[in-house]
Amino acid sequence: MSPLLTAMVIIGSYILGSVPSAVWVGKLVHGVDVREYGSGNAGATNVFRILGWKTAIPVLLIDAG
């Protein structure tokens, strides 16, 4: 892999990893900021507890990706 492509992959991965998917999905689907409920953590487990498994699955897949 070329150094430029490697740098682009690293930068792209950093940007994608910084996306708060739990917050975005919670607000888009239910209009709820999950950080205000449950444990206050913006993660798939808190989304599961607050909004259910149908919302937690996409959050988990985005976070794992």
N, C-alpha and C positions, 0 to 999 in steps of 0.2 A: 504494500500500500504506500502511496506517495505521502510525503510529509504534509502536504496541503490537505489531502483527503483525511488523513489521520486527525489533523487539527479541526477540520470541519465536523467530523464525527464526535470528537470530544466536546466541542462547543455545543453542538446540537443536543447531545446527551445531557449536558449540564442544564440547558434551557428546558428540555422536556422534563427533567427530574425536578425542576423547581416549580412546576405547575401544581397548584393546590387543587387536585382533581376532586377531592371530597367537598371542598367549598363550592367549586363551580357546578358540579353535578347536583349537589343539594339545593343550590339556588335556582338552577335551571329547571329541575324537575319538580321540586316541592316549594320553592321560594323560601327555604330555610337555611340559615347559616349554622352549620353543625357545630361550630366552635362555641356557640352560645348555649348548647345543651349537652347533657350527658357528662362525659369526662372533660369536655372542652378541647379535645384533641381532634385535629382535622385528618382523620385516618379512616380506613375502611371499617375497622371494628366499631368505632363510634357511629359511623353512618349506618351500619347494620343494627345497632341498638336503637337508634333514633328513627331511622327512615325505612328499615326493613331490608330484606335480602335482595329484592329486585333492584334497589338502588345501590346496594353495597357491591354487587358483582361487577358492574362497570367501573366503579371506583377502584376495586382491587385489581382489575385487569389493566387499567391505565397506570396505576402505581407500579405494578410488576413490570410493565412494558418499559 
